[in-house]
Amino acid sequence: MPIRKAIIPVAGLGTRFLPAAKAQPKEMLCVVDKPVIQYIVEEAIASGIEEIIFVTSNGKRAIEDHFDRNFELEYRLEQKNKLKELEEIKKIAKLAKFAFVRQEKPLGDGHAVLCAFPFIDPNEPVAVLFGDDILAGKKPALKQLMEVYEKYHDPVLGLWNVPKKDTPRYGVIGGIPIEKQIWQVDTIIEKPSIKEAPSSLIVAARYILTPELFSLLQNQSPGKDGEIRLADVFKTYLQKKRVVYGVVMSEHRYDCGDKFEFIKAQIELGLRHPDMQKKLKPYLKKRFS
């Protein structure tokens, strides 16, 4: 079956962005003129996704409201003849079919994905995109993973090259390159020491899950911290001598759960914005020359 659905877990508390995230979801923080979560949804739609399941938690109602119609706002924009803004607002709710489900307890990213299971056909593959990461490139990052899935019909991971010194912060893969930018993965090590890291390729932000892997996830035991992790189910899958592929992304990844990366996203995506760049580029040149 083709990939038509995506799961986007957005249940995290956003503690790194307190107090800004105290009364609004961190995914709704604005980068230039759109909330972070809209960039991620637009990437999914540009990749061919038709249905999106958000896994939310208490305090995330603003995400639901953002992807719903706001008839009062539309009426006022129309009355004021702000037709460009009206069209922008109306098209958000038409991007895809949206569904929302609550994760009642923070029991890990794997558990969050499982919360979306009632919306998934047992025989269909599904994409997973995490709600912090904006990937900026000419070709949608998720589309690249979907193309690898369509060729091999196995689970696919999004991979990024990081400096070796940073590998202890991530899940790091080992494997062999089989095509340009494509690896066959044979191991995943969570937060290894620099010496233990099998490569400088980390797993982050984007996944393609197959029905077989989803089935394993339903039976995956929690780790020592009591949480069900996607990384653990991929390890279980690999232990069964099954094949996992990874795509090395060339796009810049803005981890908007990190304050510095969030500021970088504001500046660099602002320089690409057709209206903002006219003011921002001269300002930066004058301010920092």
BELJODA-V579013 format. One record per residue. N is the residue number from 1. RES is the residue in three letters. SS is DSSP state (alpha for helix, beta for strand, coil for the rest). PHI is phi in degrees with one decimal (NA if undefined). OMEGA is omega as a letter, one per 20 degrees, with the letter a starting at -180 (999 if undefined). Layout:
N	RES	SS	PHI	OMEGA
N	RES	SS	PHI	OMEGA
//
This chain:
1	MET	coil	NA	r
2	PRO	coil	-70.3	r
3	ILE	coil	-84.9	a
4	ARG	coil	-124.9	a
5	LYS	beta	-120.8	r
6	ALA	beta	-133.1	r
7	ILE	beta	-104.7	r
8	ILE	beta	-123.6	r
9	PRO	beta	-74.1	a
10	VAL	coil	-136.2	a
11	ALA	coil	-91.5	a
12	GLY	coil	-65.0	a
13	LEU	coil	-81.0	a
14	GLY	coil	69.4	a
15	THR	alpha	-64.1	r
16	ARG	alpha	-70.1	a
17	PHE	alpha	-112.6	r
18	LEU	coil	-71.4	j
19	PRO	coil	-86.6	a
20	ALA	coil	-60.0	a
21	ALA	coil	-94.5	a
22	LYS	coil	-66.1	a
23	ALA	coil	-116.5	r
24	GLN	coil	-142.9	r
25	PRO	coil	-61.7	r
26	LYS	alpha	-61.2	r
27	GLU	alpha	-68.4	r
28	MET	alpha	-95.6	r
29	LEU	coil	-64.9	a
30	CYS	beta	-88.8	r
31	VAL	beta	-112.4	a
32	VAL	coil	65.8	a
33	ASP	coil	-136.4	r
34	LYS	beta	-139.4	r
35	PRO	beta	-67.9	a
36	VAL	alpha	-51.1	a
37	ILE	alpha	-64.6	r
38	GLN	alpha	-70.5	r
39	TYR	alpha	-58.6	a
40	ILE	alpha	-69.2	r
41	VAL	alpha	-62.1	a
42	GLU	alpha	-63.6	r
43	GLU	alpha	-62.9	r
44	ALA	alpha	-62.1	a
45	ILE	alpha	-63.7	r
46	ALA	alpha	-64.8	r
47	SER	coil	-88.6	r
48	GLY	coil	108.9	r
49	ILE	coil	-72.9	a
50	GLU	coil	-113.0	a
51	GLU	beta	-129.5	a
52	ILE	beta	-126.3	r
53	ILE	beta	-110.3	r
54	PHE	beta	-88.8	r
55	VAL	beta	-103.0	a
56	THR	beta	-112.2	r
57	SER	coil	-148.7	r
58	ASN	coil	-58.0	r
59	GLY	coil	92.0	a
60	LYS	coil	-104.8	a
61	ARG	alpha	-59.4	a
62	ALA	alpha	-60.8	r
63	ILE	alpha	-67.8	r
64	GLU	alpha	-60.7	a
65	ASP	alpha	-63.9	a
66	HIS	alpha	-63.7	a
67	PHE	coil	-96.5	r
68	ASP	coil	-112.8	r
69	ARG	coil	-72.2	r
70	ASN	coil	-125.8	a
71	PHE	alpha	-66.5	r
72	GLU	alpha	-65.2	r
73	LEU	alpha	-62.2	r
74	GLU	alpha	-60.8	r
75	TYR	alpha	-62.7	a
76	ARG	alpha	-67.8	r
77	LEU	alpha	-64.6	r
78	GLU	alpha	-65.3	r
79	GLN	alpha	-62.9	a
80	LYS	coil	-91.3	r
81	ASN	coil	61.1	r
82	LYS	coil	-91.2	a
83	LEU	alpha	-73.0	r
84	LYS	alpha	-64.3	r
85	GLU	alpha	-64.7	r
86	LEU	alpha	-60.8	a
87	GLU	alpha	-64.6	r
88	GLU	alpha	-61.1	a
89	ILE	alpha	-68.3	a
90	LYS	alpha	-66.9	a
91	LYS	alpha	-74.6	a
92	ILE	alpha	-61.5	a
93	ALA	coil	-70.3	a
94	LYS	coil	-97.6	a
95	LEU	coil	-60.4	a
96	ALA	coil	-161.9	r
97	LYS	beta	-85.2	a
98	PHE	beta	-113.8	r
99	ALA	beta	-133.8	a
100	PHE	beta	-132.7	r
101	VAL	beta	-138.5	a
102	ARG	beta	-91.2	r
103	GLN	coil	-97.0	a
104	GLU	coil	-70.1	r
105	LYS	coil	-132.3	r
106	PRO	coil	-78.1	a
107	LEU	coil	-109.5	r
108	GLY	coil	105.1	a
109	ASP	alpha	-67.5	r
110	GLY	alpha	-65.9	r
111	HIS	alpha	-64.9	r
112	ALA	alpha	-59.9	r
113	VAL	alpha	-63.5	r
114	LEU	alpha	-61.4	r
115	CYS	alpha	-61.9	a
116	ALA	coil	-86.7	a
117	PHE	alpha	-55.8	r
118	PRO	alpha	-60.6	a
119	PHE	alpha	-96.0	a
120	ILE	coil	-112.1	r
121	ASP	coil	-70.4	a
122	PRO	coil	-58.4	a
123	ASN	coil	-103.6	a
124	GLU	coil	-110.7	r
125	PRO	coil	-75.0	a
126	VAL	beta	-144.4	r
127	ALA	beta	-93.1	r
128	VAL	beta	-128.1	r
129	LEU	beta	-127.0	r
130	PHE	coil	-89.7	a
131	GLY	coil	-82.4	a
132	ASP	coil	-104.5	a
133	ASP	beta	-105.0	r
134	ILE	beta	-95.0	r
135	LEU	beta	-112.2	a
136	ALA	beta	-106.3	r
137	GLY	coil	-163.0	a
138	LYS	coil	-68.3	a
139	LYS	coil	-107.9	a
140	PRO	coil	-54.4	a
141	ALA	alpha	-60.4	a
142	LEU	alpha	-61.8	r
143	LYS	alpha	-59.0	r
144	GLN	alpha	-64.4	r
145	LEU	alpha	-66.8	a
146	MET	alpha	-64.9	r
147	GLU	alpha	-66.1	r
148	VAL	alpha	-67.9	r
149	TYR	alpha	-60.8	a
150	GLU	alpha	-63.1	r
151	LYS	alpha	-84.2	a
152	TYR	alpha	-110.1	r
153	HIS	coil	60.9	r
154	ASP	coil	-128.2	r
155	PRO	beta	-58.8	a
156	VAL	beta	-132.9	r
157	LEU	beta	-112.1	r
158	GLY	beta	-84.0	a
159	LEU	beta	-119.9	r
160	TRP	beta	-133.5	r
161	ASN	beta	-81.3	r
162	VAL	coil	-126.9	r
163	PRO	coil	-57.6	a
164	LYS	alpha	-54.9	a
165	LYS	alpha	-65.3	a
166	ASP	alpha	-91.9	a
167	THR	alpha	-60.7	r
168	PRO	alpha	-63.4	a
169	ARG	alpha	-90.9	a
170	TYR	coil	-132.6	r
171	GLY	beta	-85.3	a
172	VAL	beta	-116.8	a
173	ILE	beta	-99.0	r
174	GLY	beta	-121.1	a
175	GLY	beta	165.9	a
176	ILE	beta	-132.2	r
177	PRO	beta	-74.1	a
178	ILE	beta	-116.2	r
179	GLU	beta	-146.9	r
180	LYS	coil	-60.6	r
181	GLN	coil	70.7	a
182	ILE	beta	-120.1	r
183	TRP	beta	-117.9	r
184	GLN	beta	-94.8	a
185	VAL	beta	-89.4	r
186	ASP	beta	-120.7	r
187	THR	beta	-157.1	r
188	ILE	beta	-132.9	r
189	ILE	beta	-116.8	a
190	GLU	beta	-81.0	r
191	LYS	coil	46.2	a
192	PRO	coil	-74.9	r
193	SER	coil	-68.7	a
194	ILE	coil	-58.2	r
195	LYS	coil	-69.7	a
196	GLU	coil	-79.3	a
197	ALA	coil	-61.3	a
198	PRO	coil	-73.7	r
199	SER	coil	-162.6	r
200	SER	coil	-109.1	a
201	LEU	beta	-98.0	a
202	ILE	beta	-106.2	r
203	VAL	beta	-98.1	r
204	ALA	beta	-163.8	q
205	ALA	beta	80.2	a
206	ARG	beta	-135.4	a
207	TYR	beta	-143.8	r
208	ILE	beta	-118.6	r
209	LEU	beta	-105.1	r
210	THR	coil	-93.0	r
211	PRO	alpha	-55.5	a
212	GLU	alpha	-63.7	r
213	LEU	alpha	-69.8	r
214	PHE	alpha	-62.6	r
215	SER	alpha	-63.6	r
216	LEU	alpha	-63.6	a
217	LEU	alpha	-61.3	r
218	GLN	alpha	-65.7	a
219	ASN	coil	-110.7	a
220	GLN	coil	-71.7	r
221	SER	coil	-76.8	r
222	PRO	coil	-63.2	r
223	GLY	coil	-79.3	a
224	LYS	coil	-61.3	a
225	ASP	coil	-86.3	r
226	GLY	coil	81.9	a
227	GLU	coil	-109.1	r
228	ILE	coil	-96.1	a
229	ARG	coil	-110.3	r
230	LEU	alpha	-60.6	a
231	ALA	alpha	-58.6	a
232	ASP	alpha	-68.7	a
233	VAL	alpha	-70.6	r
234	PHE	alpha	-66.4	r
235	LYS	alpha	-62.3	r
236	THR	alpha	-58.9	a
237	TYR	alpha	-61.6	r
238	LEU	alpha	-67.4	r
239	GLN	alpha	-63.7	r
240	LYS	coil	-85.1	r
241	LYS	coil	63.9	r
242	ARG	coil	-89.6	a
243	VAL	coil	-101.7	r
244	VAL	beta	-126.7	r
245	TYR	beta	-111.1	r
246	GLY	beta	-134.0	r
247	VAL	beta	-113.7	r
248	VAL	beta	-79.4	a
249	MET	coil	-79.0	r
250	SER	coil	-97.5	r
251	GLU	coil	-66.6	r
252	HIS	beta	-75.5	r
253	ARG	beta	-105.6	r
254	TYR	beta	-100.7	r
255	ASP	beta	-81.7	a
256	CYS	coil	-78.3	r
257	GLY	coil	-88.8	r
258	ASP	coil	-111.5	a
259	LYS	alpha	-61.4	a
260	PHE	alpha	-66.5	r
261	GLU	alpha	-64.3	r
262	PHE	alpha	-64.3	r
263	ILE	alpha	-66.5	r
264	LYS	alpha	-58.8	r
265	ALA	alpha	-62.0	r
266	GLN	alpha	-58.5	a
267	ILE	alpha	-72.0	a
268	GLU	alpha	-71.6	r
269	LEU	alpha	-75.8	r
270	GLY	alpha	-63.0	r
271	LEU	coil	-70.2	r
272	ARG	coil	-93.3	a
273	HIS	coil	-73.1	a
274	PRO	coil	-59.2	r
275	ASP	coil	-88.7	a
276	MET	coil	-70.9	a
277	GLN	alpha	-61.7	a
278	LYS	alpha	-63.6	r
279	LYS	alpha	-98.9	a
280	LEU	alpha	-70.8	a
281	LYS	alpha	-62.4	r
282	PRO	alpha	-62.6	r
283	TYR	alpha	-63.3	a
284	LEU	alpha	-63.6	a
285	LYS	alpha	-64.0	a
286	LYS	alpha	-72.0	a
287	ARG	alpha	-71.6	a
288	PHE	alpha	-118.2	r
289	SER	coil	-80.6	999
//
